[in-house]
Amino acid sequence: MTRYLLDTHSFLWTLSDDPQLSSRAREIVSLTLPVKSESSLLVSLASLWEIAIKISRGRLTLGCSLEQMTLQAREAGMTLWPLQAQHVTCVATLPFHHGDPFDRVIAAQCLLDDLTLVSKDLIFDSYGVRRIW
């Protein structure tokens, strides 16, 4: 079973049914949700951390609390993907193609955990991450 990790923008656009979400990404979401067992559609805790920082800086407004959004994701069948020490230490070995620390951790998660990333961000290709959009 292929496991798909939603990049932060893909996660937000999935929950809000934003038209910016590509047709291929919508297809992946519709094929993996809802599920009866462990989901193959994942959301990194790094994305939730990124969202929390953007909210606290006033750069992002949600229509609900972050806690409610997290619950909504779980109820939809998404699995929160944990951060492990190995993900963080992998970041130190990655070439510096990207300065965003959250995207670098997401790249590490994809590489170490054999995940396919759902993202419009082409920079992930530089890391050898399997990416669809």
N, C-alpha and C positions, 0 to 999 in steps of 0.2 A: 504494500500500500504506500503510495506517495504521500508524504507529509508536506503540507504547504504552510510556510510561515508568512503571515501578512506583515509587510512593512508598515510603519506607523501611518502613513497617508492611506494606504490600502485598507487598513483596519478602520480608520475614521470614515472613509468613504463607503465601506461596506455597511457599517452601522447606520449611516445617514442616507443610504441609497443614492449617493452622489453620482451624477452623470459623468463625472471625470473618471470613474472606475471603468477600465477598459472592458470590452465585451468578453475577452478571454478571461480576465479576472472574475467577471460576473459568472461565467460558465464554471470556473473552478469552485466558487462559493456555492453555486446552486447544486453542484454535484457532491459536495462534501457536507452540506448542511441541509436539514437537521440530521443528526445521527443518533443511533441508539447506544452505541458503545463509545470508546475513546475517539475523539475527533481527530481527523487528519487535517483540520484547519486550526492553525496555532497562532497565538499572539504572544510575542516576547514581553517579558516583564520590563525589558529595556524600553519598549514602546510606551508602556504605561508610565514609566519614569520620565521619559521625554515629554509626554503629554502633561504630566504633573508640573514639570518645570515651565512649559509654555503657558499653562494656566496661571501659575504664580507670577510670571513676568507680564501677564496681560496680553500675550501674543496669540492666545487661543481661548475661545469661549465655547463651551458645550451647552447643549440644551438641557443638561442634567448634571448631577455630580459625577465625579470620576468613579466613585463607588457604584453608582447606579449604572454607569456605562460598563463597568467591569461585570456586574451582575447580568446585564443585558447580553454581553458577549457569551458568558457561560450558559445562559438560558438558550441562546441561539445554537449552542453546541460547540463553541470554540473552546480550545484548551489553552490555558495560560502556560507558556513555556518558560521554565525557570532559568535563572542565571546561575551558572556554576563557576567555580574558581577556574576550571579549565577554559571557559569562554573568555574570561578576563585575561588570563595569561596568554592565550592565543593572540589577543589583540597586539601584544608586544612584538609578535613575530610577523605581523602583517606589514606589507609595504605601505607607505604612507600615501596611498592614492586618494584618501578621503580624510578630511579633518574632523568630521562629525563623529564624536565618540559613540553615540547610540548606533549609528549605521555601522561603525566598525565592530561593535559587539554583535549586532545582528548578522554581519558577514561571518564572524567567528562561529556563531551558533549554527548557521547554515553549513559551513564547512565541516565542523566537528560532528554535528548530529545528523548529517545527510538529509538536509531539508531543502526544499525548493522554495525560493523566495518569490512572493507576488509583489512586484514593485515596478514602478515606471522609471526608477533611478538607474541609468545605464552604468554608473560608476561601479556597481556591484560586479559587473562583468569583468572588471580589472582584477578582481580577487579570485576569479574562477568559480563564483557562486552560480548555481543553476537558478536562472531567473526567468519568470514568465511575466508577460504583460499583454 
